[in-house]
Amino acid sequence: MRSKTLQFAALAAGAVAAPSGNQVRGREHNRRPVERRQLSYSTTIAPSSYDSTTTLDLSTVNTVYTTVNVTVTTCTESSACSTSSSALSTSIALATNATLSSTTASLNATSSAIQTSSSSSSATTSSLVPTTLSTSTSVATSTASSVESTTNAQSTTPASSPAVYVNAAMTSTLPLPPPAPTCSLLPTAPIANQEQAGDSTWGTLCQPYFPQWIGEYATAPWGANRTVNTSDATVYNDIPITNVTRYYNFTVSRGQISPDGVLRDVILVNGQYPGPVIEANWGDWIEVSVANNISNPYEGTALHWHGQLQKTTPWEDGVPGAGQCPIAPGHSYTYRYQAEVQGSSWYHAHFSAQFTAGVMGPMVVYGPSSLPYDIDVGPVMLSDWYHIPYFSIVADAVGTNYSLIPPTSDSVIINGRGQFNCSDPSYSNSTDWLASNLASNLTWTCVPDAPLAAFRFQSGKTHRLRLMNTGANGVQKFSVDYHNLTVIAVDYVPVVPYTTSVVTLGVGQRTDVLVTALDTPWASIWMRSSARGGEPCGGSEHPDAVAAIYYEDADVSSLPTSTSWVTLDDTTCVNDDLALTVPAYAVKPSNATFTQDLRLDLAVNATGDFEFRINDQGWRVDTNVPLLAQVAEGNMTFAPEWNVYNFYDNSSIILNITNNMPLVHPFHMHGHNFYVLNVGDNSTAGSNYNDTGIAKRGVSGPVFEQGATWDGSVVNPNNPLRRDGLLIPPYGFAAIQFELTNPGAWPFHCHVAWHLSGGQGMQIVYKPEQIPTIPAGQMDQTCVNWNWFTSNDGTVDQIDSGA
């Protein structure tokens, strides 16, 4: 007997003890949205005014608490359906892998029980314990279900109520679920998946599609009134209240993997590269317990949830020296924050350049879309990749040898997989080119034809790809052979859809695109990402990456043979024209009350080392003294190297940024989405770099000359683009504006790992009296542990900014 589904969509609430976040997502990931159509028979408790539900996996959940209005629908293969209704307050004890089997369905308000079994497809009796809760619950006994926990700020303990029992069973023959997708590495793997990616399945054909939202909700859990065309008040200030918390457990530790065929030391989340996905519905709370198991040598760590605003939880932003102390080795910290904005993003380490060693993974917050689509393919992570430890690269980036700035990556990978050219004579059995490693005589173990990432398309269907640049340096240019890309969102902001053939992303940026598959079920094609453009765009020794796309009837044993249909401009590294990227929900900036000029320079400090600066000042945090704690206590005196800009009681600020360097800078602002007023690269000024490649000074000071300046004009002034990261072109300018509505201690920095390590960042504070009260002990113990580690295990070798 095949497994049936018993679905409860509750008027009132329910809650259960939640398993770990990994269990939640591991189970949920087995579902593809198209499989829901198999549920042709169900027992439904339908919602009335409340349209939110919680889905529970019966393989991990023992008890469901709920207070509901019940409608039982009985259907047989030979007769029509009939229904009966009653109000119930129950707790249902459920056995693992429960199934339902009978020929009748009845409702009895005085006795009996739902019949379940963990070892048979037939039902056996289990008792019902009464309780009443305050959120809704949906229960599915199919194998394609997940777990959500409903919570509030106080407690999830259910209150008792009179006992009511229900006996419900039915008979039917449901279709078998679709076969699991083929899970394989391409081509026939010369190295095992464990060696290439650890425990990750990203980039394999066993990676399932993603749902429209998490849970068996009849309608969108964020509510029908919240669409991409709603006003600013709804988007930023009226966050959905779902009373749901998503739980995750992360362990950060060292390992060895070969993403592009070259074996290297890495730092991983749960033994995976990329790390596990974090998923939530818009308005859910996310709770992540992070254990630092980094050893040999020991390192601190901290995780940043890129693009989330943290409006009520600025201490959870994850930046050492800004909102927290690092998590000391051997200790853990639990982050808890609300998914206040929706779309695609990533989480990553924010401790030095540690994220480039592998401490990162995707985030998906489900919400309304600018356009409908059929299939959510999920994250497509584009990254440059380096073969040597990040600490060595940082040492060169902030050293005295200009020829090592910027450090060039070795290859480009997609979803953690790529192919390095092992026959390259400059790499084969040779020492690494970075000066700091010559003495160690590093050599590489390189396996040719490493497995490439692969994705599934269905002919004629429209697919959502969640593109994100999760690299260290290079600007990525993405395309799909013979297919246009319809852009529907940038960063966490839905935009008016527009069509292009190439999407450009700087480090940290995201773009959601729709791709409609051709009516060719046998086809296989390449998707491509290129980090061409040389030093100005953060190029790579091997800049071109591909990943396979297989239609449903394609031969997955062969690689695609398609050719690129786009011509890339390797000389530019800018985002799409601002006139194209128009937010779907219009917001007009308020009148700015202050304009701050910012100059981006590369300079030589007093010791002869290079330093990336903003207004002649490099950024260096004190990891033992979080700025947020200082500001919250009324201490508004800051060390110069903290590079703090206090905007006091202003209401809206313009940052007028001039880039005096021949390098692109993808700047990211924490805690805010900013308006992009204008951006350009119209400078005609020369530079010392173009003349000689080295500074023309024997003393400290700027290396380069003047870049372009903003003329005050604004593109689309009534609804300018909003986002949290922006490419500032070489010798270019950018004018951005942000509202001072989220008091805290917020970094604003270049997201090129080596530029940030070199000091190219600042911290923004304002209205300290309005900063949310930091919960007692929230950051204290983490700082106690870190202070003990730094004082007892020796001073941390902080050669860079530390952030």
C-alpha positions in Angstrom: 0.0 0.0 0.0 1.4 3.3 -1.0 1.8 6.2 1.5 -1.2 8.5 1.8 -1.4 12.1 2.8 -3.4 13.5 5.7 -3.2 17.3 5.5 -4.4 19.7 8.2 -4.7 23.4 7.3 -5.7 24.9 10.6 -7.8 27.8 11.5 -6.0 28.3 14.8 -2.5 27.3 15.7 -0.2 24.4 16.3 3.4 23.8 17.4 5.8 21.0 17.8 9.3 20.5 19.1 11.5 21.3 16.1 14.5 19.1 15.1 17.7 20.6 13.9 17.8 22.9 10.9 19.7 20.3 8.9 16.9 17.8 9.4 14.4 20.4 8.4 16.1 21.3 5.2 17.3 17.8 4.4 13.7 16.5 4.4 12.3 19.6 2.6 14.9 19.3 -0.1 13.4 16.0 -1.2 10.3 17.8 -2.5 9.9 19.3 -5.9 6.8 21.5 -6.3 5.5 19.5 -9.3 5.2 16.4 -7.1 2.4 17.9 -5.1 -0.1 17.0 -7.8 0.0 13.3 -6.7 -2.0 14.1 -3.6 -5.3 13.3 -5.2 -7.0 12.3 -2.0 -6.7 14.0 1.3 -8.3 14.7 4.7 -8.3 18.5 5.1 -8.9 20.8 8.0 -9.4 24.0 6.1 -8.4 27.5 7.3 -10.9 30.3 7.6 -9.5 33.8 8.1 -6.0 32.5 8.8 -4.1 31.3 5.8 -0.8 30.2 7.3 0.1 26.6 8.0 3.0 24.6 9.3 4.2 21.4 7.6 5.5 18.5 9.7 7.6 15.5 8.7 6.3 12.4 10.4 9.7 10.7 10.2 11.0 13.2 12.7 8.0 14.5 14.6 6.2 12.6 17.3 3.3 14.8 18.3 1.2 17.4 16.6 -0.8 19.9 18.7 -3.6 21.8 17.1 -7.0 23.4 17.6 -9.0 23.2 14.4 -12.2 23.1 12.5 -12.3 19.7 10.8 -13.7 18.8 7.5 -13.3 15.1 6.6 -13.8 14.2 3.0 -14.4 10.5 2.1 -13.7 9.3 -1.4 -13.7 5.8 -2.9 -12.9 4.6 -6.4 -16.5 3.7 -7.1 -18.5 6.4 -5.4 -18.8 10.1 -5.0 -17.1 12.0 -2.2 -18.9 13.0 1.0 -17.9 15.3 3.8 -18.6 15.9 7.5 -17.4 18.6 9.8 -16.7 19.3 13.5 -14.5 21.5 15.7 -11.6 19.7 17.4 -8.9 20.5 19.9 -6.3 17.7 19.8 -2.8 16.5 20.0 -2.0 13.7 17.6 0.7 11.2 18.4 2.4 10.1 15.2 4.6 7.2 14.4 7.6 7.3 12.1 6.7 6.8 8.4 3.0 6.9 9.2 0.6 5.7 6.6 -3.2 5.5 6.4 -5.2 2.5 5.2 -8.9 1.7 5.5 -12.2 1.7 3.4 -14.1 4.2 5.5 -13.7 7.6 7.0 -15.7 8.9 9.9 -15.7 11.6 12.5 -16.3 10.7 16.2 -16.1 13.5 18.8 -16.0 11.1 21.7 -13.6 8.3 21.0 -11.2 6.4 18.6 -7.9 7.6 17.2 -6.0 8.1 14.1 -4.4 4.9 13.1 -0.7 4.9 12.3 2.2 2.5 11.9 6.0 2.7 11.7 6.5 -0.7 10.3 3.5 -1.4 8.1 1.3 0.3 5.5 -1.7 -0.7 7.6 -2.8 1.5 10.5 -2.6 0.8 14.2 -4.1 2.7 17.1 -2.4 5.6 18.8 -3.8 7.9 21.5 -4.7 11.5 21.2 -3.6 14.0 23.9 -5.6 17.3 24.0 -4.0 20.7 23.7 -4.7 24.2 22.3 -2.2 26.4 20.5 -2.0 29.7 18.8 -0.7 29.0 15.3 -1.8 26.7 12.4 -0.4 23.4 11.5 -0.4 21.2 8.4 0.5 17.5 8.6 1.6 15.4 5.6 2.4 11.7 5.8 4.0 11.6 2.4 7.8 11.1 2.2 8.1 14.6 0.6 7.4 16.7 3.7 9.3 19.0 6.0 9.3 20.4 9.5 8.5 23.8 10.7 8.3 25.0 14.3 5.9 27.7 15.3 7.2 29.9 18.0 6.7 33.2 19.8 9.0 35.3 21.9 8.0 33.6 25.1 7.2 29.9 24.8 6.1 27.1 22.4 4.5 25.0 25.2 0.9 24.2 24.3 -2.0 24.8 26.8 -4.4 22.0 27.7 -8.0 21.7 26.6 -10.8 19.1 26.7 -10.1 15.8 24.9 -11.5 15.2 21.5 -10.6 12.3 19.2 -10.9 11.8 15.5 -10.8 8.6 13.5 -10.1 9.3 9.8 -9.0 6.9 7.2 -9.7 6.3 3.5 -8.9 4.0 0.6 -7.5 5.0 -2.7 -4.8 4.2 -5.1 -2.4 7.1 -5.4 0.1 7.3 -8.3 3.7 6.5 -7.5 5.9 9.6 -6.9 8.1 10.6 -9.8 11.5 8.8 -9.8 14.3 10.5 -8.0 16.5 12.5 -10.3 19.7 10.8 -11.4 22.5 11.8 -9.0 25.8 11.8 -10.8 29.0 13.9 -11.3 30.0 14.9 -14.8 32.0 13.7 -16.6 32.5 10.2 -15.2 34.2 11.3 -12.0 38.0 11.0 -11.9 37.7 12.0 -8.2 35.1 11.2 -5.7 32.5 13.7 -4.6 33.9 13.7 -1.1 37.3 14.8 -2.4 35.9 17.5 -4.7 33.1 19.0 -2.5 33.1 17.2 0.8 29.5 16.3 1.8 28.0 18.8 -0.6 25.6 17.8 -3.5 25.5 21.2 -5.0 26.1 21.0 -8.7 24.9 17.4 -9.0 21.8 16.1 -10.7 20.5 14.9 -7.4 20.0 18.5 -6.3 16.2 18.9 -6.3 14.2 21.9 -7.4 13.2 24.4 -4.9 9.5 25.1 -3.8 7.5 28.3 -4.2 7.5 28.5 -0.4 8.2 26.1 2.5 5.1 24.3 3.9 1.8 23.0 2.7 0.2 26.4 2.6 -2.9 26.7 0.4 -1.9 30.3 -0.4 1.3 32.3 0.0 2.3 32.5 3.7 3.2 36.1 3.4 -0.4 37.0 2.5 -2.2 38.0 -0.6 -1.8 41.7 0.2 2.0 41.6 -0.1 3.2 41.7 -3.7 6.2 43.1 -5.5 4.2 46.2 -6.3 3.4 47.1 -2.7 4.5 50.4 -1.1 7.6 51.1 1.0 5.6 50.9 4.2 4.6 47.3 3.4 7.9 46.2 2.1 10.1 47.4 4.9 7.9 48.1 7.8 5.0 45.6 7.6 7.0 42.4 7.7 4.8 39.2 7.6 4.2 37.6 11.0 4.4 33.9 10.5 5.3 32.8 14.0 7.7 30.3 12.5 11.4 29.7 13.3 13.8 27.8 11.0 16.5 26.0 12.9 20.0 25.2 11.6 23.1 23.7 13.2 26.5 24.6 11.6 29.9 23.4 12.5 32.9 25.2 11.0 36.0 23.1 10.6 39.1 22.5 8.4 39.2 20.1 5.6 40.7 19.4 2.1 38.8 19.4 -1.2 39.4 19.8 -4.9 36.6 22.0 -6.4 38.5 22.5 -9.7 40.6 19.4 -9.4 43.4 20.9 -7.4 43.6 19.7 -3.8 43.8 22.5 -1.2 43.2 23.2 2.5 39.9 24.8 3.2 37.5 25.7 6.0 34.0 24.2 5.6 30.5 24.5 7.0 29.2 21.0 8.0 31.9 19.5 5.8 30.5 21.0 2.6 31.5 23.4 -0.1 29.4 25.3 -0.7 27.7 25.1 2.6 24.1 24.0 3.3 21.3 26.2 2.2 19.3 28.4 4.6 15.7 28.6 3.6 12.8 30.5 5.1 9.6 32.2 4.1 9.4 36.0 4.2 8.8 37.0 7.8 10.0 33.7 9.4 12.7 33.8 12.1 16.0 32.0 11.4 18.0 30.5 14.2 21.5 29.2 13.4 23.8 27.6 16.0 27.4 28.0 14.9 30.1 25.9 16.5 33.8 26.9 15.8 35.8 23.7 15.4 38.6 25.3 13.5 42.0 24.0 14.7 45.6 23.3 13.6 45.8 26.3 13.7 43.0 27.8 15.6 41.0 30.7 14.2 38.0 32.7 15.3 35.0 32.9 13.1 31.7 34.8 12.6 28.9 34.5 10.1 27.2 37.4 8.2 23.7 37.0 6.7 24.3 39.1 3.6 21.6 41.7 2.9 19.4 40.9 5.9 18.6 44.3 7.6 18.7 43.2 11.2 16.3 46.0 12.1 15.6 44.7 15.6 18.7 42.6 16.0 21.8 44.6 15.0 24.0 42.4 17.2 23.2 39.4 14.9 24.8 40.9 11.8 27.9 38.8 12.2 30.8 41.3 11.9 33.6 41.0 14.5 34.6 44.4 15.9 31.3 45.9 14.7 28.4 43.9 16.3 30.1 41.0 18.1 33.4 39.4 19.1 34.5 36.4 17.0 33.4 33.0 18.1 36.4 31.5 19.8 37.7 28.0 18.8 35.9 25.4 20.8 32.9 27.6 21.4 29.6 28.3 19.7 27.1 31.1 19.2 23.4 31.1 18.2 22.3 33.7 15.8 18.6 34.6 15.7 17.1 37.1 13.3 14.0 37.7 11.1 13.9 37.3 7.4 12.8 40.9 6.9 13.6 41.0 3.1 13.0 38.3 0.6 14.8 36.9 -2.4 18.2 35.4 -3.0 21.5 35.8 -1.0 24.2 34.1 0.8 25.8 33.8 4.2 29.6 33.9 4.7 32.4 34.3 7.3 33.2 37.9 8.1 36.5 37.2 9.9 39.4 38.5 7.8 39.1 36.9 4.3 38.0 33.5 5.8 35.0 33.2 3.5 37.4 32.7 0.6 38.6 29.5 2.3 35.1 28.0 1.9 33.0 29.3 4.8 29.9 30.3 2.8 26.6 29.0 1.5 23.3 30.2 -0.1 20.2 31.8 1.5 16.8 31.7 -0.1 13.9 33.7 1.4 10.7 32.9 -0.4 8.4 35.8 -1.3 6.4 37.4 -4.1 7.9 37.4 -7.6 7.8 40.0 -10.4 6.7 37.3 -12.8 5.3 33.8 -12.5 7.5 30.8 -13.3 7.3 27.0 -13.3 10.4 25.7 -11.7 12.8 27.2 -9.1 16.2 25.7 -10.0 17.7 27.4 -6.9 21.1 29.0 -6.2 23.7 29.3 -9.0 26.8 30.3 -7.1 29.6 31.9 -9.3 33.0 32.2 -7.7 36.6 32.7 -8.5 38.9 30.2 -6.7 42.4 30.3 -5.3 44.7 27.4 -4.6 46.6 28.8 -1.7 45.5 29.6 1.8 43.7 33.0 2.2 46.1 34.2 4.9 49.0 34.0 2.4 47.1 36.0 -0.2 46.2 38.6 2.4 49.8 38.9 3.4 50.7 39.7 -0.2 47.8 42.1 -0.7 48.8 44.3 2.2 52.6 43.9 1.5 55.1 46.0 -0.3 55.2 44.3 -3.7 52.7 46.1 -6.0 52.9 43.4 -8.6 50.9 41.2 -6.3 48.0 43.6 -6.1 45.4 42.5 -6.9 46.0 38.8 -6.5 44.7 36.9 -9.5 42.5 33.9 -9.0 43.4 30.5 -10.4 40.1 29.5 -11.8 36.3 30.1 -11.8 33.8 27.6 -10.5 30.0 27.2 -10.5 28.3 25.8 -7.5 31.6 24.7 -6.2 32.8 22.8 -9.3 35.0 23.5 -12.2 38.0 22.3 -14.2 41.5 23.6 -13.8 43.9 23.1 -16.7 46.4 20.8 -15.1 48.7 20.9 -18.2 49.3 24.6 -17.7 53.1 24.7 -17.6 53.1 27.6 -15.2 51.3 25.5 -12.6 52.2 21.8 -13.3 54.5 20.6 -10.5 55.7 24.1 -9.9 55.8 26.5 -6.9 53.1 29.0 -6.4 53.6 32.4 -7.9 52.8 34.4 -4.7 56.0 35.7 -3.1 55.1 34.7 0.4 54.8 31.0 -0.6 58.0 30.7 -2.6 60.0 29.8 0.4 57.6 26.9 1.3 58.0 25.4 -2.2 54.3 24.7 -2.6 53.3 22.2 -5.3 49.9 21.1 -6.5 48.1 17.8 -6.7 45.9 18.3 -9.8 43.4 15.9 -11.3 42.3 16.8 -14.9 38.7 16.8 -16.0 37.2 17.3 -12.6 33.4 16.9 -12.5 31.5 20.0 -13.6 28.3 21.3 -12.1 25.0 20.1 -13.8 21.4 21.4 -13.7 18.1 20.0 -15.0 15.7 21.9 -17.3 12.2 20.9 -18.5 11.4 21.7 -22.1 8.9 24.6 -22.5 9.0 25.5 -18.8 10.2 28.8 -17.2 13.0 28.3 -14.7 14.1 30.7 -12.0 17.9 30.9 -11.5 19.2 32.6 -8.3 22.5 34.0 -9.4 25.0 35.1 -6.8 28.7 36.1 -6.9 30.1 34.3 -3.9 33.8 34.9 -4.9 36.7 36.9 -3.5 37.6 39.3 -6.3 36.4 38.8 -9.8 33.4 40.4 -11.6 31.3 37.5 -13.1 29.5 37.7 -16.4 26.8 35.0 -16.7 25.0 33.7 -19.8 23.1 30.6 -21.0 23.8 29.4 -24.5 20.8 30.2 -26.9 18.6 31.5 -24.0 17.7 35.0 -23.0 17.6 36.0 -19.3 14.7 37.9 -17.8 15.9 39.8 -14.8 13.3 39.9 -12.0 15.3 40.9 -8.9 18.7 42.4 -7.9 20.0 41.8 -4.5 16.9 41.6 -2.3 14.8 44.0 -4.5 12.3 42.8 -7.1 12.5 44.9 -10.3 10.4 45.5 -13.3 11.3 42.6 -15.6 13.7 43.2 -18.5 15.5 40.9 -20.9 19.2 40.6 -21.5 21.7 37.9 -22.7 24.4 38.6 -20.1 24.2 39.5 -16.3 27.1 41.1 -14.6 27.6 40.6 -10.9 30.3 42.0 -8.5 31.3 40.1 -5.4 28.3 39.8 -3.0 25.7 40.8 -5.7 22.7 38.7 -6.6 20.5 38.7 -9.7 17.4 36.5 -10.1 16.6 35.6 -13.7 13.9 33.6 -15.5 15.0 31.3 -18.4 12.3 29.7 -20.6 13.5 26.4 -21.9 13.1 25.5 -25.6 10.8 22.8 -26.8 13.7 20.4 -27.2 13.5 17.7 -24.5 16.7 16.0 -25.8 18.9 19.1 -25.6 21.9 19.8 -23.4 23.6 23.2 -23.3 26.2 25.2 -21.3 25.6 27.9 -18.8 28.7 30.1 -18.5 30.4 32.5 -16.2 33.4 34.5 -17.1 35.8 36.6 -14.9 37.6 38.2 -17.8 38.6 41.8 -17.8 42.1 41.6 -16.3 43.2 43.5 -13.2 40.5 46.3 -13.3 37.7 43.7 -13.0 39.6 41.2 -10.8 40.5 38.7 -13.5 41.6 35.1 -13.3 44.3 33.0 -14.7 41.6 30.7 -16.1 38.6 33.0 -16.3 35.9 30.9 -18.0 33.7 28.4 -16.2 30.9 26.3 -17.6 28.1 24.1 -16.1 25.9 21.6 -17.9 22.2 22.1 -18.4 20.3 18.9 -19.3 16.8 18.8 -20.6 14.6 15.9 -19.4 15.5 13.5 -22.2 19.1 14.5 -22.7 22.0 12.1 -22.5 23.6 13.0 -19.2 26.6 10.8 -20.0 27.8 13.3 -22.5 28.9 16.9 -22.1 27.0 19.6 -24.0 28.6 20.8 -27.3 26.8 24.2 -27.5 28.8 27.4 -28.2 28.4 30.8 -26.6 26.1 33.1 -28.4 27.2 36.3 -26.6 30.1 38.6 -27.1 31.5 39.8 -23.8 33.0 43.2 -23.3 36.1 42.3 -21.4 37.1 46.0 -20.9 34.2 47.0 -18.6 33.0 45.8 -15.3 29.8 47.6 -14.5 26.2 46.6 -13.6 23.3 46.9 -16.0 22.2 50.4 -16.9 20.3 52.1 -14.1 17.5 53.0 -16.6 16.8 49.2 -17.0 16.9 48.3 -13.3 13.7 49.8 -11.9 12.3 48.5 -8.6 8.9 46.9 -9.0 7.6 48.8 -5.9 8.2 52.5 -6.3 9.9 54.4 -3.5 11.0 58.1 -3.8 13.9 59.1 -1.7 13.3 61.7 1.0 15.2 65.0 0.9 18.8 64.3 1.9 19.9 66.2 5.0 23.6 65.7 4.5 26.1 64.7 1.8 29.3 62.9 2.7 32.1 62.8 0.1 34.2 59.6 0.1 37.4 59.0 -1.8 38.7 55.5 -2.5 42.5 55.3 -2.7 45.4 52.9 -2.6 48.1 54.3 -0.4 51.5 53.5 1.1 51.6 53.6 4.9 54.5 54.7 7.0 56.0 51.2 7.0 55.9 51.0 3.2 52.9 48.6 3.0 50.0 49.1 0.7 46.7 50.1 2.3 43.2 50.5 0.7 41.7 53.6 2.2 38.5 55.7 2.4 39.3 59.4 2.8 42.9 58.7 3.6 42.0 56.3 6.4 42.2 52.5 6.5 39.7 50.4 8.5 41.0 48.1 11.2 38.6 46.7 13.8 39.3 45.8 17.4 37.8 42.3 17.6 37.8 42.4 21.4 35.7 45.6 21.6 32.5 45.6 19.4 31.6 49.1 18.2 27.9 48.4 18.8 28.4 47.7 22.5 30.5 50.9 22.8 27.8 53.1 21.1 25.0 51.5 23.0 26.7 52.4 26.2 27.0 56.0 25.1 30.7 55.9 24.2 31.0 58.1 21.1 34.8 58.5 21.1 36.3 56.2 18.4 39.9 55.2 17.5 40.9 56.6 14.1 41.5 53.2 12.7 37.9 52.2 13.4 37.0 54.7 10.7 33.6 55.6 12.2 31.3 58.1 10.5 28.7 59.5 13.0 25.7 60.9 11.1 24.0 61.9 14.4 20.3 62.8 14.0 20.2 63.2 10.2 17.3 61.6 8.4 18.8 60.8 5.0 22.4 60.8 3.8 24.0 60.9 0.3 27.4 59.3 -0.1 29.2 60.9 -3.0 32.0 58.3 -3.8 34.9 58.9 -6.1 37.1 55.9 -7.1 40.7 57.1 -7.6 41.9 53.6 -8.6 42.0 51.6 -11.8 40.2 48.8 -10.0 36.5 48.1 -9.6 35.0 48.1 -6.1 31.8 46.2 -5.3 30.7 48.2 -2.2 28.2 46.6 0.2 26.2 48.3 3.0 25.1 46.4 6.1 21.7 47.1 7.6 20.3 49.0 4.7 19.1 49.0 1.1 20.4 52.2 -0.5 19.2 54.2 -3.5 21.5 54.3 -6.4 21.3 57.9 -7.6 23.9 57.6 -10.3 27.1 55.7 -11.3 29.6 56.3 -14.1 33.2 56.1 -15.2 33.7 59.2 -17.3 37.2 60.1 -15.9 39.9 61.1 -18.4 42.6 61.4 -15.7 45.7 59.4 -16.0 47.3 57.5 -13.3 50.7 56.5 -11.9 49.6 52.9 -12.4 49.2 53.4 -16.1 52.6 55.0 -16.4 54.8 52.7 -14.4 52.8 50.2 -12.4 54.3 51.5 -9.1 53.9 54.5 -6.9 55.9 57.6 -7.9 56.5 58.5 -4.3 59.1 57.7 -1.8 56.8 58.8 1.0 53.4 57.7 2.3 50.4 58.9 0.5 48.0 58.1 -2.4 49.3 56.1 -5.3 46.7 57.1 -7.9 45.2 60.3 -9.2 41.7 61.7 -9.5 38.8 59.6 -10.7 35.4 60.7 -12.1 33.1 62.9 -10.1 29.3 63.0 -9.8 27.6 66.0 -11.5 24.5 65.8 -9.3 22.1 64.2 -11.8 19.9 61.4 -10.7 18.7 58.5 -12.8 14.9 57.8 -12.3 14.6 60.2 -9.4 11.1 59.1 -8.4 12.0 55.5 -8.1 15.8 54.9 -8.2 17.3 51.4 -8.0 17.6 50.1 -4.5 20.1 47.4 -3.5 22.7 46.5 -0.9 25.7 46.2 -3.1 27.0 48.3 -6.1 29.9 48.1 -8.5 31.9 51.3 -8.5 33.8 51.4 -11.8 37.6 51.9 -12.1 38.2 55.7 -12.0 34.5 56.0 -11.7 32.0 57.5 -9.3 28.8 56.4 -7.5 26.2 58.5 -5.7 24.0 56.6 -3.3 21.5 57.6 -0.6 20.2 55.8 2.4 17.6 56.5 5.1 18.7 56.6 8.7 15.9 54.3 10.0 18.0 51.4 11.4 20.3 52.7 14.2 23.2 50.4 14.9 26.9 50.0 13.9 26.9 49.2 10.2 30.0 48.4 8.0 30.1 49.9 4.6 33.0 48.3 2.7 34.4 47.0 -0.6 33.5 43.3 -0.9 36.7 42.3 -2.7 38.2 40.2 0.0 41.7 41.6 -0.4 40.6 45.2 -0.5 38.6 44.8 2.7 41.5 43.0 4.3 43.6 46.0 3.2 41.4 48.4 5.0 38.8 49.6 2.5 35.9 50.0 4.8 34.2 52.3 7.3 31.5 52.0 10.0 28.2 54.0 10.1 26.5 55.0 13.3 23.7 57.4 14.1 20.9 58.0 16.7 22.6 55.8 19.4 19.7 56.3 21.8 17.4 54.5 19.3 19.6 51.4 19.0 17.5 48.4 20.2 18.5 47.2 23.7 21.1 44.4 23.5 19.7 41.5 25.5 21.5 40.8 28.7 24.4 38.4 28.0 23.8 38.4 24.3 27.4 39.3 23.3 29.1 39.1 26.7 29.9 35.4 26.8 31.2 35.4 23.2 33.5 38.3 24.1 34.6 36.6 27.3 35.5 33.5 25.4 37.3 35.5 22.7 39.2 37.6 25.2 40.3 34.5 27.0 41.5 32.9 23.8 43.5 36.0 22.6 45.1 36.4 26.0 45.9 32.8 26.8 46.6 31.4 23.4 48.6 34.4 22.2 47.7 37.5 20.3 45.8 36.9 17.1 48.1 37.6 14.1 45.8 40.4 12.7 47.7 41.5 9.7 44.6 43.0 8.0 41.4 44.9 8.9 40.1 41.9 10.8 36.6 42.2 9.4 
